[in-house]
Amino acid sequence: MRANSWIPWMFVALWSTGFTGAKLGLPYCGPFTFLAIRMALALLCFAALLVFLRPAWPPLALARRQWVSGGMLHGGYLGCLFAAIKLGVPAGLAALVMGMQPLLTALISWRLGEKRFSAVQWLGMVLGLAGTAMVITGSKGVALAGGAGVAFVAAGLLLITGGTLYQKYRGGGAHPVAGAFHQYLSAFAVTGALALLFERGEAVVWSESFIFALAWSVLMLSVLAVLLLMRMLRDGDVSRVAAYLYLVPGLTAIQAWWLFDERLSLSAMGGIVLAAVGVALVLRGGNFRLPGRGVGSGRA
């Protein structure tokens, strides 16, 4: 595992650019159209990888589970996120709301009985949530997020949490490349249908900024980052993987400040540091266990 310790950090660095990349590309295209093009190109990339690597093809039952994961993670979650940013939700704020996912994921996976957490790890979760809240309240632009935008962000939070848990508990067994192909097939169907339903007739402006945002989203996020995420989910428990995502809001807030002048207050910067400390505690763990039932006895 130590030989692959770079994987989570590279994943976090790449994943944090998804929010700013969306804001960079969306002025030139509708959110669902952008994603439909992105998913189609990602499908082509994974089709090429399938031809080159020739992995085992998943049976129909396993492929269907990949369709569910892909529909939630790449279709539903990203569709909600892009729609929220298109409606005016600041990229940094969207990332910070999504930063609550690790705590939500940890609570659900704990309830499902994946494992018990030490007192230090629970403290880390609380600190991570508190840091995220500090960045949200200390960031300018919160008032710009209307009700519809906030609703889309909240729906995206539920979808990425549910999709991550479903992929961990039900979506395993497929080769990462073959599984990703099926996931993007489902995501293309979802986003393509949404684009036809809500954005038919809207023009795409093929500017340099749009092409760069699209290429980055496909190669760095839809291909490389997703393969890293699937490797992380295969090698570690889902709550530990989700804890790394506490680092994403801070990185996104810095990018949004640099690229789009979304300002950071001292409180927000303190929240970034607090969230990072929370991640360190969750990953470090401890020897003191919280009282509760044994592993595996908490399934609903």
Buried (B, 14 or more C-beta within 10 A) or exposed (E): EEEEEEBBEEBBBBBBBBBBBBBBBBEBBBBBBBBBBBBBBBBEBBBEBBEEEEBEBBEEEBBBBBBBBBBBBBBBBBBBBBBBBBBEBBBBBBBBBBBBBBBBBBBBBBEBBBBBBBBBBBBBBEBBBEBBBBBBEBBBBBEEBEEEBBBBBBBBBBBBBBBBBBBBEBBEBBBBBBBBBBBBBBBBBBBBEBBEEEBEEEEBEEEEEBEEBBBBBBBBBBBBBBBBBBBBBEEBBBBBBBBBBBBBBBBBBBBBBEEBEBBBBEEBBBBBEBBBBBBBBBBEBBEEEEEEEEEEEBEE
